Amino acid sequence: MADQEATTAADVTQQLKRLRGSIDNIDAALVHMLAERFRCTQEVGLLKAQHRLPASDPAREDWQIARLKQLAIDANLDPEFAEKWFNFVVAEVIQHHKRIAAGAE
């Protein structure tokens, strides 16, 4: 019985290590993807500032929320979570755009 428990504990430890390694890799990929997204939105902010466009685009944001919620549903992810994530990111992007516009004046 002790042998079975030891083997089971070792198996669980190995499975946790493998799964956590995958999670760490996914987290790294997410950070890199977010960095790339912010590089793109930085360019959008510069373009908006050059043409005196508003920092936010509610119609675009609404469209993106609907699109991301559907993607989340298709991926078996909570669509409300996808919306919260998007709103969090967009709030940061809008702040970046406002800072860029203030510097362009």
N, C-alpha and C positions, 0 to 999 in steps of 0.2 A: 504494500500500500504506500509506503514512504517513497519507493522508487517511482510509482505512478505519479504521485504528487510532485516529485522533483522534476520528472520529465514534463509534466503539464506546466509547471511553473516556468521551466526553461523555454518551452514552446510559446507560452504567453509572452514572455520577455522578448523572444525573437520576433514574434508577430508585432508587438508594440514597437520595437526598434524599426522594423521594416515600414510599418504604417507611418510612424513619425518621420522617417526619412523621406517618404513620399510627401507628407505634409510640408516639411521644410523646403523641399524642391518646389512645390506649388506656391508656397509663400514667396519664395525668391522670384519666381516667374511673375507673380502678381505685382510685386514691387517694381520689377523692370517694365511691365506693361503699363502700370500707372505712371511711371516716369516718362515713358514714350507718349502716353496720352497727354500729360501736362506739357511736354515739348510742343505737341500739336496745338493745344489750346493756347499756348503762349503766342504762337504765330497768329492764331485767330484774334487774340487780344491786340496784337500789334496792328493787324489789318483793320480791326474795328476802330482803334484809336486814330489811325491815319485817315479814316473816312468818317470820323465822328459818329459812329454807330453806338447804340446803347450796349452796356456791358452784358446785359442779359437779353435773351430771346425767348420769351415765354412760349410762343408757338412751337419753336424747335424743342424746347424742354418737354412740353406736353407730348409731342410726337415721340421723343426719345423714351419717355417714361412708358408710354403704351408699347413701344417696340421692345424695350427691355423686360417689361412684365410678361409679354408673350414669350420671349426667349427663355425667361425663367421658368414659366409653365412648361415649355417644351423640354427643358433640362431637369425637370423635377426639383426646382428650387422655389422657395417661397417668393411669389411675385412682390409681396409687400417688402420683403427684405431687399429685393433688387431695387425697388423704388427708393427705399431709405438710403441705400448705398449711393444711388445716382444723385439724390438730393444732397447728400453729404459732399460728394465730389464737385457737383455743380456750384454749391455755395463757395467752395474754395476757388474754383475757376473764376467766378464772378468777382471775387475779391482781387484776384490777380489782374483781371481785365480793368478793374477800377484803378488799381495802382499804375498800370501801364498807361491808361488814359490820362491820369493826373500828371504823369511824367511827360506826356506828349504835348501838354498845353504850354 
